[in-house]
Amino acid sequence: MSDYIERTAQFVQNQLEGEGSGHDWWHILRVWNMSKRLASETTDPVSTLVIELAALLHDIADHKFHDGDLTVGPKVASEWLHSIKVDKEVIDHVSDIIKDLSFKGAEVATPMKTMEGKIVQDADRLDAIGAIGIARAFAYGGYKSRELYNPNIESVSHSSFEAYRKDEGHTINHFYEKLFLLKDRMNTESAKKIAEERHTYMKEYVDRFLQEWDGNQ
């Protein structure tokens, strides 16, 4: 592990350890590990330094906790990397990945410019689906004081980041508005295969949830 990565991992752990919304150090660690896996499985030439730093810093100042401000995360990441004297080219690449990474609404495209960005985006999105994705969805819903489910409120296909950011619907709607869409938005072949199984598991869970809600199970 390079000194840059080791110091960044410690910095992020110190900042996010114990966070309760599902965007904690353990989320970062899972995304970091998955990013390394996806990088090892691609045939494209990639910078593992950029990938690992972007994975570690991608949620250091998430827009969800800064009134939707997409500039805070890249700024904090850039300041940290400057402080440990990382090359400017690497800093700019990492900051660019963090800026473009997040899901911003069902009808909002979020393409990544580089393979490094595609890998980190896939790793982050894989952690939002499957068994852990279910747990994180409800953890975040509880953090935001949202209802588990309300059959009187329909899901929405958001056409702008602003609409997506301001939505305060119940947690089950989040599956329809985001999580069920992620399978078809993976960039790498490895992530697409992993996403298929996680998506199926998640769909089965929500189907069972709704059956129990209606008293049919």
C-alpha positions, 0 to 999 in steps of 0.5 A, spaced: 500 500 500 502 506 498 503 512 503 498 516 499 493 510 500 495 508 507 494 516 510 488 517 506 485 511 508 486 513 516 484 520 514 477 517 511 476 512 517 477 518 522 472 522 519 467 517 518 467 512 523 461 511 527 456 515 522 449 512 522 446 513 515 449 508 511 455 512 509 460 510 514 467 508 514 465 500 512 461 503 506 468 506 504 471 500 505 467 495 501 467 500 495 475 500 496 475 493 496 470 492 490 474 497 486 480 494 487 477 487 485 473 490 479 480 494 477 484 487 477 478 484 472 478 489 467 483 489 461 483 496 460 489 500 462 488 504 469 491 507 474 490 504 481 492 510 485 487 514 482 482 508 483 483 507 490 484 514 492 477 516 489 474 510 492 476 512 499 474 519 498 468 519 494 463 520 500 468 524 504 463 530 504 457 527 500 452 532 497 446 529 501 449 532 507 451 538 504 444 541 502 445 538 495 452 542 494 456 537 489 462 541 490 463 540 497 466 533 496 471 534 490 473 540 494 475 537 501 478 531 497 482 536 493 484 539 499 486 533 503 490 530 497 494 537 496 496 536 503 499 530 502 503 532 496 499 528 491 501 530 484 496 535 481 494 530 475 492 525 480 488 530 484 484 533 478 482 526 476 480 524 483 476 530 484 473 529 477 471 522 479 467 524 485 464 530 482 460 526 477 460 519 481 453 520 484 446 518 482 442 524 480 435 522 478 432 516 474 432 521 468 439 524 469 445 521 465 451 520 470 456 518 465 464 517 467 469 520 463 474 515 464 475 507 466 477 509 473 471 513 474 467 507 471 470 502 476 469 507 482 462 508 480 460 501 479 463 499 486 459 505 489 453 502 486 454 495 487 454 497 495 447 500 494 444 494 491 443 487 494 443 485 501 447 490 504 443 495 499 437 493 503 440 495 509 443 501 507 436 504 504 433 503 511 438 505 515 438 512 511 430 512 511 431 512 519 436 517 519 431 522 515 425 520 519 422 517 513 416 512 513 418 505 511 412 504 506 406 508 504 401 505 499 398 512 498 405 515 495 407 513 488 414 513 486 417 518 481 421 518 475 425 524 477 427 528 471 432 533 475 437 532 480 434 538 484 427 534 484 431 527 486 434 531 492 428 534 494 424 528 494 422 525 501 418 519 499 418 513 503 423 508 503 420 502 499 419 508 493 427 509 493 427 502 490 423 504 485 426 511 484 433 508 484 436 502 486 432 497 481 435 502 476 442 501 478 443 494 475 442 497 468 447 502 469 453 498 471 459 500 466 464 494 467 462 487 465 464 484 472 460 489 475 454 487 471 455 480 473 455 481 480 449 486 479 444 481 476 444 477 482 444 482 487 438 485 483 434 479 483 435 478 491 433 485 492 427 484 488 425 478 491 425 482 498 421 488 496 416 483 493 416 479 500 415 486 503 409 488 500 406 481 500 407 481 508 404 488 508 398 486 505 397 480 509 398 475 504 404 472 507 
